[in-house]
Amino acid sequence: MSKKKPAQFTPYFTTEDAEQIRAAFLAAGAAEGYGSVSDLIEAAALREVRRLQRKYNQGRKWEPVQAGALRPGRRTLEEEKHRAP
């Protein structure tokens, strides 16, 4: 996990996905160097951010977006219909 003071950020998972995340952590977390489930989730999210930076931002870091700038809450039903698989 990052050595800096963590910012609050709460991802939500389906029950099935959460169970698989916990199972992956218990089965391989220590061998992979993860000290907690949060460490595993953070590493996975940051890998995806770097992939998106390479694909959509010429490999550069994005301009920072401060907490509170995103719309809170879940997607609307209409947004869910158009969500990529």
C-alpha positions in Angstrom: 0.0 0.0 0.0 1.1 3.6 -0.5 3.3 5.0 2.2 1.4 8.3 2.1 -1.7 8.9 4.2 -4.5 7.2 2.3 -7.4 9.1 0.9 -10.8 7.6 1.5 -12.1 5.7 -1.5 -14.7 3.0 -1.3 -15.2 0.5 -4.2 -18.2 -1.7 -4.2 -18.3 -5.3 -5.3 -20.9 -7.9 -5.9 -21.0 -10.5 -3.2 -19.6 -13.0 -5.6 -16.7 -10.7 -6.6 -16.0 -9.8 -3.0 -15.8 -13.5 -2.1 -13.4 -14.2 -4.9 -11.2 -11.2 -3.8 -11.1 -12.5 -0.3 -10.3 -16.0 -1.5 -7.5 -14.8 -3.8 -6.0 -12.9 -0.9 -6.2 -15.9 1.5 -4.8 -18.3 -1.2 -2.0 -16.1 -2.6 -1.9 -12.7 -0.9 1.1 -13.5 1.4 3.0 -15.2 -1.4 2.5 -12.1 -3.6 3.5 -9.7 -0.9 0.0 -8.3 -0.1 -0.4 -7.4 3.6 -4.1 -6.9 3.3 -7.1 -7.1 0.9 -6.8 -3.3 0.6 -3.2 -3.7 -0.7 -4.4 -6.2 -3.3 -7.3 -4.0 -4.4 -5.0 -0.9 -4.5 -2.4 -2.7 -6.6 -5.0 -4.0 -9.1 -6.6 -0.6 -9.4 -3.3 1.2 -10.0 -2.3 -1.4 -12.7 -5.5 -0.5 -14.5 -4.9 3.2 -14.1 -1.4 2.8 -15.7 -2.9 0.8 -18.5 -5.5 3.5 -19.2 -2.7 6.1 -19.1 -0.8 4.3 -21.7 -3.8 3.8 -23.9 -5.5 7.2 -23.6 -3.0 9.7 -22.2 0.3 8.9 -24.0 1.5 7.1 -20.9 1.4 10.3 -18.8 -0.2 10.8 -15.4 -3.7 12.3 -15.6 -4.4 15.8 -14.2 -5.4 15.3 -10.6 -9.1 15.3 -9.8 -9.9 16.3 -6.2 -12.3 14.4 -3.9 -15.9 15.6 -4.4 -15.5 16.3 -8.1 -17.2 13.1 -9.3 -20.9 12.5 -9.1 -21.6 10.5 -5.9 -23.6 7.3 -5.8 -24.4 4.5 -8.2 -25.0 4.6 -11.9 -28.6 5.3 -12.9 -30.6 2.4 -14.5 -30.2 4.1 -17.9 -26.4 4.3 -17.4 -26.3 0.6 -16.5 -28.0 -0.3 -19.7 -25.2 1.4 -21.7 -22.3 0.0 -19.6 -19.6 -1.8 -21.4 -19.3 -5.5 -20.3 
